[in-house]
Amino acid sequence: MGSLGRSSSSSDKGETAIPTVDAEEACALLSSGHQYLDVRMWEDFDKGHVAAARNVPYYLSVSPHGTEKNPHFVEHVAALYGKDDRFIVGCRSGSRSKLATADLLNAEKQQKKQSRAGSSHDLATPFFLSSCGSVMAPPPHESDGSSPAAEIPAVVTADVTAARDLVTSAGHRYLDVRTEEELSKGHLENTLNVPYMFITPQGRMKNPAFVERVASLFTKQEHVVVGCQSGKRSELACIDLQAAGFKNVKNMGGGYIAWVDNGFPVHIPDDKQATPTPNA
């Protein structure tokens, strides 16, 4: 493994080379302001992760029967990071992050081919780190006029105190995107629930009717606070809703865990009356 911008990883098929850095350099980059994107599955991320990391799974499930790739991976990453953001892409061993980097590079190429009108929200150019992930750095600014077909607005995240004020005093409605099992252990008052993910024997599976179900409960102009257990799923849910035309959705940072930790009121079903101890 070489230093940033000097060593690269590429196939024999003429694919784009991806410069590599070692783990020590990656740590230095994090200290210098790079962000961290973890592409492991949610359950792996919840067991431990880099401080302040954001999580967009590259695979939704892995089983003896194969893997299910996240069909919205590139769109979600593009919505979370601006064209000038620098970030490290990591997984458990570096294999998924290498695939993720290749997809992001290919998406950037396609964007440049598809449009020549206006400014862009281009994805940054990635560098592959075999043991930890891939360092993403913005490419030199070129006046090529490239732009994606559509730009998804950045997700607005309200901290848990601000979210409480919005749903209790400012007329916002609350959408809980946790599973029904999670909801049964405790939730906010006047909550509407549409799971963003389902738990299956093969792992977590995205709810294919999520946007359609939300659209049956809320208008696209309503002010909605979206929450989950820790704030990760709700952030991705907000991206999907904004892409579908919802204008006023906000993510609740920290999720239900932060709500409980702050001592805010919760509703616990009669058969679950006990001090709530949500899992990460």
C-alpha positions in Angstrom: 0.0 0.0 0.0 1.4 3.4 -1.0 1.0 7.0 0.0 -1.9 9.2 -1.0 -1.9 9.8 -4.7 1.1 7.6 -5.5 0.0 4.0 -5.3 -3.1 2.7 -6.9 -5.4 -0.3 -7.3 -6.9 -1.3 -10.6 -7.9 -4.3 -12.6 -6.4 -5.7 -15.8 -9.5 -4.5 -17.7 -8.5 -0.8 -18.0 -10.7 0.3 -15.1 -10.0 3.5 -13.3 -7.0 3.3 -11.0 -7.7 4.1 -7.3 -4.8 5.6 -5.4 -4.2 4.0 -2.0 -3.2 5.2 1.4 -2.3 3.3 4.5 -4.1 3.2 7.8 -1.8 5.7 9.5 -2.4 8.2 6.7 -6.2 7.6 7.0 -6.1 8.5 10.7 -4.2 11.6 9.9 -6.8 12.6 7.3 -9.6 12.1 9.8 -7.8 14.4 12.2 -7.4 17.0 9.4 -11.1 17.2 8.8 -12.1 14.3 6.6 -15.5 12.7 7.3 -16.0 8.9 7.6 -18.5 6.9 5.6 -19.1 3.4 6.8 -20.5 1.0 4.2 -21.1 -2.0 6.4 -24.6 -3.2 7.2 -26.5 -1.5 9.9 -26.2 -4.3 12.4 -22.4 -4.3 12.0 -22.3 -0.5 12.3 -24.3 -0.6 15.5 -21.7 -2.9 17.2 -19.1 -0.3 16.9 -17.8 2.4 14.5 -15.6 5.4 13.9 -16.6 8.4 15.9 -19.0 10.7 14.0 -19.2 8.2 11.1 -22.2 8.1 8.8 -23.6 4.8 7.6 -24.8 3.9 4.1 -24.7 0.1 3.7 -23.4 -1.1 0.4 -25.1 -4.5 0.9 -28.5 -4.8 2.6 -28.0 -8.5 3.4 -25.4 -11.2 3.2 -26.3 -14.9 3.4 -25.2 -18.3 2.1 -27.5 -17.6 -0.8 -25.7 -14.5 -1.9 -25.7 -10.7 -1.3 -28.3 -8.1 -1.8 -26.8 -4.8 -3.0 -28.3 -1.5 -1.8 -29.9 -0.2 -5.0 -29.8 3.4 -3.7 -26.3 3.4 -2.4 -24.9 6.1 -4.8 -28.0 8.3 -4.5 -27.8 8.2 -0.7 -24.1 9.0 -0.6 -24.6 11.9 -3.1 -27.3 13.3 -0.9 -25.2 13.2 2.3 -22.0 14.7 0.9 -21.4 17.9 -1.1 -19.1 18.1 -4.1 -16.3 19.6 -2.0 -16.5 17.2 1.0 -13.6 15.0 1.8 -14.4 11.6 3.4 -13.0 8.2 4.0 -15.1 5.1 3.0 -14.6 2.1 5.2 -15.9 -1.4 5.8 -14.7 -4.4 7.8 -11.9 -5.5 5.6 -11.7 -3.1 2.6 -13.5 -5.3 0.1 -16.9 -3.6 0.1 -15.3 -0.1 0.3 -13.4 -0.9 -2.8 -16.6 -1.9 -4.6 -18.3 1.2 -3.2 -15.5 3.4 -4.5 -15.7 1.9 -8.0 -19.5 2.6 -8.0 -19.0 6.2 -6.9 -16.3 6.7 -9.6 -18.6 5.2 -12.3 -21.5 7.4 -11.1 -19.3 10.5 -11.5 -18.3 9.5 -15.0 -22.0 8.9 -15.9 -23.0 12.3 -14.6 -20.4 14.0 -16.7 -21.6 12.2 -19.8 -25.3 12.8 -19.2 -25.4 16.5 -18.8 -23.5 19.6 -19.9 -25.8 22.3 -18.5 -25.3 24.2 -15.2 -23.3 23.6 -12.1 -22.9 20.1 -10.6 -23.3 18.2 -7.4 -20.6 15.8 -8.5 -19.3 13.0 -6.4 -15.8 13.4 -5.2 -12.9 11.3 -6.6 -12.1 8.4 -4.4 -8.8 6.8 -3.2 -8.9 3.2 -2.1 -7.5 2.1 1.3 -7.4 -1.6 1.4 -7.5 -2.2 5.1 -9.8 0.6 6.2 -11.7 2.0 3.3 -11.4 4.6 0.6 -10.4 8.2 1.0 -12.6 10.5 -1.0 -11.2 13.9 -2.1 -12.8 16.4 -4.5 -11.4 16.5 -8.1 -9.9 19.7 -9.5 -12.7 22.1 -10.5 -13.3 22.0 -14.2 -15.8 24.1 -16.1 -17.2 21.1 -17.9 -20.8 22.0 -17.0 -21.5 18.5 -15.7 -24.6 18.0 -13.5 -26.7 15.1 -12.3 -30.2 14.5 -13.6 -31.6 15.8 -10.3 -30.2 17.1 -7.1 -31.6 15.9 -3.8 -31.6 18.6 -1.1 -29.3 18.1 1.9 -31.0 16.5 4.8 -31.8 18.8 7.6 -31.1 17.2 11.0 -32.6 18.7 14.2 -31.1 17.7 17.5 -33.4 15.9 19.8 -34.3 19.0 21.9 -35.2 21.0 18.8 -37.1 18.0 17.4 -39.1 17.8 20.7 -40.0 21.5 20.4 -41.1 21.0 16.7 -43.5 18.1 17.5 -44.8 19.4 20.8 -45.1 23.1 20.1 -44.6 23.9 16.4 -47.2 21.7 14.8 -44.8 19.1 13.2 -46.0 15.6 12.9 -43.7 12.6 13.9 -42.9 9.7 11.7 -41.2 6.7 13.3 -39.4 4.5 10.8 -38.4 1.8 13.2 -39.7 -1.8 13.0 -42.9 -2.7 14.7 -40.9 -4.7 17.3 -38.8 -1.7 18.2 -42.0 0.5 18.3 -43.7 -1.9 20.7 -41.0 -1.3 23.3 -41.7 2.4 23.5 -42.3 5.5 21.3 -43.3 9.1 21.2 -46.9 10.1 21.7 -49.0 10.6 18.6 -46.5 8.6 16.5 -47.2 7.3 13.0 -45.1 4.3 12.1 -43.9 3.2 8.6 -40.9 0.9 8.9 -38.0 1.8 6.6 -36.5 -1.6 7.0 -37.9 -5.1 7.8 -36.0 -7.8 9.7 -35.9 -11.0 7.8 -34.0 -14.3 8.2 -31.6 -13.1 5.6 -31.0 -9.7 7.4 -32.5 -6.3 7.1 -34.5 -5.6 3.9 -35.6 -2.2 2.8 -39.4 -1.7 2.8 -40.2 -1.5 -1.0 -43.5 0.4 -0.3 -42.0 2.9 2.2 -42.5 6.1 0.2 -45.9 5.0 -1.1 -47.1 4.3 2.5 -45.8 7.6 3.8 -47.5 9.4 1.0 -50.8 7.9 2.2 -50.3 9.4 5.6 -48.8 12.8 4.9 -49.0 15.4 2.2 -45.8 16.4 0.5 -46.1 19.9 2.0 -46.6 18.8 5.7 -43.9 19.5 8.2 -42.6 16.1 9.4 -39.9 15.0 11.9 -38.6 11.6 11.0 -37.0 9.4 13.7 -35.6 6.0 14.2 -33.6 4.3 17.0 -30.4 6.3 16.6 -30.8 8.6 13.6 -29.3 6.6 10.8 -32.3 5.0 9.2 -34.3 8.2 9.5 -31.6 10.1 7.7 -31.8 7.7 4.7 -35.6 7.8 4.9 -35.5 11.6 4.6 -33.3 11.3 1.5 -35.9 9.0 -0.1 -38.8 11.2 0.9 -37.1 14.4 -0.4 -36.3 12.6 -3.7 -40.0 11.7 -3.9 -41.0 15.4 -3.5 -41.6 15.8 0.2 -40.6 19.4 1.0 -40.5 19.7 4.8 -39.0 16.6 6.3 -36.4 16.8 9.1 -34.3 14.1 10.6 -34.2 13.7 14.4 -30.5 13.4 15.4 -29.8 10.7 17.9 -33.2 9.1 17.4 -35.3 7.4 20.1 -32.1 6.6 22.1 -31.4 10.3 22.5 -35.0 11.1 23.3 -35.0 8.6 26.2 -31.6 9.7 27.4 -32.9 13.2 27.7 -35.8 12.1 29.8 -38.5 13.2 27.4 -41.9 11.5 27.7 -42.6 8.3 25.9 -45.5 5.9 25.6 -44.9 2.4 26.7 -47.5 -0.3 25.9 -49.1 -1.9 29.0 -47.3 -5.2 28.6 -43.9 -3.4 28.3 -44.2 -1.2 31.4 -40.5 -0.9 32.5 -37.8 1.5 32.2 -36.9 1.7 28.5 -33.5 0.5 27.6 -33.2 0.9 23.8 -30.4 -0.8 22.0 -28.1 1.2 19.7 
